[in-house]
Amino acid sequence: MTTSSETRDLVVVTGASTGMGAATARELAHRGFHVLAGVRRDSDGAALRSAHIEPVILDITDPDHVAALAARVTRDPRPLRALVNNAGVAGAGPIEATPLSAWRHIFEVNLFGHVAVTQALLPALVRSKGRVVNISSLNGKVSMAGYGPYAASKFALEAMSDALRNELAPHGVRVVVVEPGGVRTEMSRTGLTALSRLDAAMTPELNARYGDLMSAIPSHVAAFTKAGVTAEVAAKKIARAVTDGRPRTRYVIGATAAFLIRASRVLPDRVFDRMTTSDLRKHYPAGARGRTTAAHTG
Ligand SMILES: NC(=O)c1ccc[n+]([C@@H]2O[C@H](COP(=O)([O-])OP(=O)(O)OC[C@H]3O[C@@H](n4cnc5c(N)ncnc54)[C@H](OP(=O)(O)O)[C@@H]3O)[C@@H](O)[C@H]2O)c1
């Protein structure tokens, strides 16, 4: 691969201000690409900018931003090698207690935003026989109490990716899904801020039903994230999804994710439910544990 700035192939990474997106932008620049790194604030762009990382202002739910990105790619003579759809928001909370506006926001970012950017960049990707890399999650394959809205958005992203892979195969564009387990990034913090807002808005009736679950989620997320990998480790795997000559359809990040995805395939639903429930139960307030067991194993 060439290394002069003018001849490097292009890669787009969305959600590059922090976490895996920032680490992936750096990893791909290191591997010889010119990275168009999507950020929502000038200050994040300034922190990221380097010889081979060019920040672009990109809220993936803003059609003007998406159109500007497509125009930026089109007027560049260099081929677009890959689009990494990485931007994402957390979405923990019980199904019943999560307002529809929050559901819609999660899907706007975690699904429709990626569809919009993919549609806008596909003409360039088809020309270059490039690649779409969708950052899904362990929760794109496994759903459990307290994580329904996020998991639903990632399951939908997986379904979209499977269809897209088959639609684009005849046109030489590969579609790859990356499924991380716990990764130590900003997401646990921003997710908990959203969860506190949800908690504060819960009615006494919802509190009676889900109060114990709501108090378990922060500790469960913290334990899961602490046991996870760094953004840099995840970025190396994402970079492989971008550069492997014959990429797999899916790359899983982390042993826990690999184990849970496999277990969810082979175990009957109720056995798998008991496994995820007992893991969550460790984080319930002490007095709630008996109730939870009864509720989930009946
Ligand atoms: N961390 C984990 O354990 C984990 C596990 C599995 C999958 N994932 C997935 O990995 C991806 C990266 O997450 P991360 O863990 O690196 O979290 P992160 O540090 O919170 O990064 C999320 C990125 O998405 C951006 N973003 C949010 N809304 C956006 C929008 N409307 N338009 C454009 N960008 C937007 C954020 O930008 P701002 O800074 O401007 O908000 C940020 O750059 C996500 O898709 C996430 O679902 C994470």
The ligand as a Gaussian input file, in Angstrom:
#p B3LYP/6-31G(d) Opt

LIG

0 1
 N      -18.543000      -0.404000      24.349000
 C      -19.067000      -1.598000      24.228000
 O      -19.001000      -2.412000      25.166000
 C      -19.746000      -2.010000      22.939000
 C      -20.086000      -3.356000      22.792000
 C      -20.695000      -3.787000      21.616000
 C      -20.917000      -2.878000      20.597000
 N      -20.592000      -1.548000      20.739000
 C      -20.852000      -0.669000      19.603000
 O      -19.634000      -0.090000      19.188000
 C      -19.880000       1.157000      18.537000
 C      -18.943000       2.215000      19.110000
 O      -19.286000       2.437000      20.468000
 P      -18.211000       2.758000      21.612000
 O      -18.284000       1.670000      22.595000
 O      -16.902000       3.115000      21.014000
 O      -18.932000       4.000000      22.316000
 P      -18.629000       5.557000      22.380000
 O      -17.250000       5.809000      22.858000
 O      -19.774000       6.117000      23.159000
 O      -18.739000       6.016000      20.850000
 C      -19.959000       6.190000      20.209000
 C      -19.723000       7.103000      19.030000
 O      -20.960000       7.256000      18.309000
 C      -21.146000       8.641000      18.093000
 N      -22.536000       8.996000      17.866000
 C      -23.600000       8.914000      18.704000
 N      -24.698000       9.390000      18.094000
 C      -24.321000       9.771000      16.841000
 C      -24.994000      10.345000      15.738000
 N      -26.300000      10.643000      15.780000
 N      -24.282000      10.603000      14.613000
 C      -22.967000      10.332000      14.544000
 N      -22.269000       9.818000      15.563000
 C      -22.944000       9.538000      16.698000
 C      -20.568000       9.315000      19.324000
 O      -20.362000      10.681000      19.042000
 P      -20.536000      11.838000      20.180000
 O      -19.261000      11.819000      20.968000
 O      -20.702000      13.068000      19.366000
 O      -21.735000      11.476000      20.996000
 C      -19.283000       8.512000      19.463000
 O      -18.326000       8.982000      18.558000
 C      -21.361000       1.444000      18.760000
 O      -22.087000       1.116000      17.588000
 C      -21.755000       0.516000      19.891000
 O      -23.111000       0.193000      19.861000
 C      -20.015000      -1.110000      21.892000

